[in-house]
């Protein structure tokens, strides 16, 4: 990882921008994907609670 | 005697141009109602700072009130942070909890940030400035100001003006791009909406989880994400209604007022009137166009894998930008124009809320990644 960062530091600004873009795109999809998982999981738990008659 | 007329003798043509620009921003705010809360103070601040001697900024070594506000609210990022608390208190993640799959449009519709950042480096800007220009595509004024105040203070004026101007122009920018990328049949797609109750514990836990996740993934993003989510927690906890209302109203209005005039104060003629400002304004438009492209194309891609009766109206993808609720309204209006009675507003709102989340996360990631490559 360090060598990749070092290589990118010595490359052109456009290459750096492409690298930052790829990193950010992966990062934002992964982070929002994680949030989706939490919301989806919460929905499942809520359904189970309702089925068991607990409610909110 | 010369000192008596110093106000007249020190007028330059650059000052006159800046008065005209300030006047134009005020006109847009009042006549066209384009983001008046920001554009009017920015316009007036631009006039103030470009008056002879620029006393509001600095005179004979003594800082003026705009310079004091700039140092105390922009340089240390205090104003954007306070505004984030207010915005957080305004955001209702409820629609997103009901349509969680819409969250991915909040990621795809950030494409404009990256395309613009790459273009900006190609035309000669360094990475930090290019990232600050790209973030105009977040369609989120405070995020743009926050990133620009960290990476490109010299361009704070044009970046802020571009961010807020294009946000107000979403109803003009998005429809032609959406039409160019979709067929009439696609724009007529109906989507069913299932009403469901969101558990209160999720509304309370969500801002805490988002803050902690962001803090672990990109620690430098914590002021940005944390203040937004703090505002949201105040809103959702159910026991701080007065604080929530204060954050949504008094805090936001007061800081917006100071933020606007201070940004205007940073628009000195010698910094604003150059080729780079024109480039930044042009690239801001590119950012908004590619945001829309990213969201619509993701929706079309997802549709390739969905059965016919479950397809997504691809216009929804365009709502993944942070301009809330303007983008959702624009798309709903387009859906109605294509076919009366086609209601996709709730899904559009869900995607729009995701955009608010996506833009701030990208802002945080940019703050984390750029210094790694450009210390």
Interface residues (C-beta under 8 A of the other chain):
Chain A: X5 X8 X9 X12 X13 X14 X16 X17 X18 X19 X20 X21 X23 X24 X25 X27 X28 X29 X31 X32 X33 X34 X35 X36 X38 X39 X40 X42 X43 X45 X46 X49 X56
Chain B: X96 X97 X100 X101 X103 X104 X106 X107 X110 X111 X113 X114 X117 X118 X120 X121 X122 X125 X126 X127 X130 X131 X134 X196 X197 X199 X200 X201 X202 X205 X206 X209 X210 X213 X214 X217 X218 X354 X357 X358 X361 X362 X365 X366 X369 X370 X372 X373 X374 X375
